Amino acid sequence: MNLNRNQIISIVIAVLSVMAGSTAQLTDLFGPGIAHTIISVAGLCNTILSSVMVIITSQGAQVRDVLAMPGVEKINVNAAANKTLAAIAIDPSVDKIAPTQAAIQQVTQTAQAA
Protein backbone atom coordinates (compact mmCIF):
# COMPACT_ATOMS: atom_id res chain seq x y z
CA MET A 1 0.00 0.00 0.00
CA ASN A 2 1.37 3.41 -0.99
CA LEU A 3 0.29 6.20 1.33
CA ASN A 4 0.75 9.79 0.26
CA ARG A 5 1.70 12.69 2.53
CA ASN A 6 -1.92 13.75 3.11
CA GLN A 7 -2.99 10.23 4.07
CA ILE A 8 -0.13 9.87 6.54
CA ILE A 9 -0.95 13.19 8.19
CA SER A 10 -4.63 12.20 8.34
CA ILE A 11 -3.75 8.92 10.06
CA VAL A 12 -1.59 10.77 12.59
CA ILE A 13 -4.47 13.21 13.24
CA ALA A 14 -6.84 10.28 13.80
CA VAL A 15 -4.44 8.63 16.28
CA LEU A 16 -3.93 11.92 18.13
CA SER A 17 -7.70 12.43 18.29
CA VAL A 18 -8.16 9.00 19.85
CA MET A 19 -5.43 9.71 22.37
CA ALA A 20 -6.88 13.11 23.25
CA GLY A 21 -10.26 11.49 23.85
CA SER A 22 -8.94 8.56 25.88
CA THR A 23 -8.61 10.25 29.25
CA ALA A 24 -9.92 7.34 31.32
CA GLN A 25 -7.82 4.72 29.57
CA LEU A 26 -4.62 6.79 29.68
CA THR A 27 -5.19 7.59 33.36
CA ASP A 28 -5.56 3.86 34.13
CA LEU A 29 -2.43 3.02 32.14
CA PHE A 30 -0.08 5.83 33.15
CA GLY A 31 -1.60 7.69 36.09
CA PRO A 32 -3.21 11.12 36.14
CA GLY A 33 -0.05 13.23 35.75
CA ILE A 34 1.40 11.53 32.70
CA ALA A 35 -2.07 11.02 31.18
CA HIS A 36 -2.74 14.76 31.42
CA THR A 37 0.57 15.50 29.68
CA ILE A 38 -0.10 12.96 26.91
CA ILE A 39 -3.60 14.35 26.32
CA SER A 40 -2.32 17.93 26.23
CA VAL A 41 0.47 17.11 23.76
CA ALA A 42 -1.92 15.06 21.61
CA GLY A 43 -4.45 17.91 21.52
CA LEU A 44 -1.79 20.49 20.64
CA CYS A 45 -0.22 18.34 17.91
CA ASN A 46 -3.67 17.49 16.55
CA THR A 47 -4.53 21.18 16.21
CA ILE A 48 -1.22 21.98 14.50
CA LEU A 49 -1.49 19.10 12.03
CA SER A 50 -5.13 19.92 11.27
CA SER A 51 -4.09 23.48 10.44
CA VAL A 52 -1.40 22.18 8.11
CA MET A 53 -3.93 19.91 6.38
CA VAL A 54 -6.13 22.91 5.60
CA ILE A 55 -3.28 24.42 3.61
CA ILE A 56 -1.94 21.32 1.86
CA THR A 57 -5.36 20.07 0.81
CA SER A 58 -6.47 23.31 -0.82
CA GLN A 59 -7.84 23.22 -4.36
CA GLY A 60 -4.58 24.50 -5.79
CA ALA A 61 -2.56 21.86 -3.95
CA GLN A 62 -4.93 19.13 -5.13
CA VAL A 63 -4.58 20.22 -8.75
CA ARG A 64 -0.78 20.25 -8.43
CA ASP A 65 -0.86 16.79 -6.81
CA VAL A 66 -2.92 15.45 -9.73
CA LEU A 67 -0.56 17.05 -12.25
CA ALA A 68 2.35 15.30 -10.53
CA MET A 69 0.69 11.87 -10.72
CA PRO A 70 2.17 9.36 -13.15
CA GLY A 71 -0.23 8.78 -16.01
CA VAL A 72 -1.59 12.31 -16.21
CA GLU A 73 -0.82 13.72 -19.64
CA LYS A 74 -2.76 16.95 -19.70
CA ILE A 75 -5.60 18.71 -17.95
CA ASN A 76 -7.77 20.90 -20.15
CA VAL A 77 -9.52 23.74 -18.35
CA ASN A 78 -12.74 25.24 -19.67
CA ALA A 79 -14.49 28.56 -19.08
CA ALA A 80 -16.21 27.29 -15.91
CA ALA A 81 -12.89 27.22 -14.00
CA ASN A 82 -12.71 29.04 -10.69
CA LYS A 83 -9.97 31.57 -9.89
CA THR A 84 -7.61 28.99 -8.40
CA LEU A 85 -7.81 26.57 -11.32
CA ALA A 86 -7.67 29.37 -13.89
CA ALA A 87 -4.51 30.81 -12.33
CA ILE A 88 -2.79 27.42 -12.46
CA ALA A 89 -3.98 26.82 -16.04
CA ILE A 90 -2.42 30.02 -17.39
CA ASP A 91 0.79 29.79 -15.37
CA PRO A 92 3.55 29.17 -17.94
CA SER A 93 5.74 27.46 -15.34
CA VAL A 94 3.19 24.69 -14.73
CA ASP A 95 3.26 21.81 -17.21
CA LYS A 96 0.43 19.52 -18.28
CA ILE A 97 -2.41 22.01 -17.76
CA ALA A 98 -3.82 24.68 -20.05
CA PRO A 99 -7.10 26.32 -21.02
CA THR A 100 -9.00 24.81 -23.92
CA GLN A 101 -8.73 26.78 -27.16
CA ALA A 102 -12.34 27.91 -26.82
CA ALA A 103 -11.84 29.12 -23.25
CA ILE A 104 -8.45 30.86 -23.31
CA GLN A 105 -9.90 34.36 -23.01
CA GLN A 106 -12.39 33.51 -20.24
CA VAL A 107 -9.87 31.47 -18.23
CA THR A 108 -7.31 34.28 -18.50
CA GLN A 109 -9.87 36.85 -17.34
CA THR A 110 -10.87 34.66 -14.41
CA ALA A 111 -7.24 34.15 -13.40
CA GLN A 112 -6.45 37.86 -13.62
CA ALA A 113 -9.44 38.66 -11.41
CA ALA A 114 -7.91 36.53 -8.65
Secondary structure as GFF3:
##gff-version 3
##sequence-region A 1 114
A	DSSP	alpha_helix	5	20	.	.	.	ID=ss1
A	DSSP	alpha_helix	23	30	.	.	.	ID=ss2
A	DSSP	alpha_helix	32	56	.	.	.	ID=ss3
A	DSSP	alpha_helix	59	68	.	.	.	ID=ss4
A	DSSP	beta_strand	75	77	.	.	.	ID=ss5
A	DSSP	alpha_helix	83	90	.	.	.	ID=ss6
A	DSSP	beta_strand	97	99	.	.	.	ID=ss7
A	DSSP	three_ten_helix	101	103	.	.	.	ID=ss8
A	DSSP	alpha_helix	104	112	.	.	.	ID=ss9
###
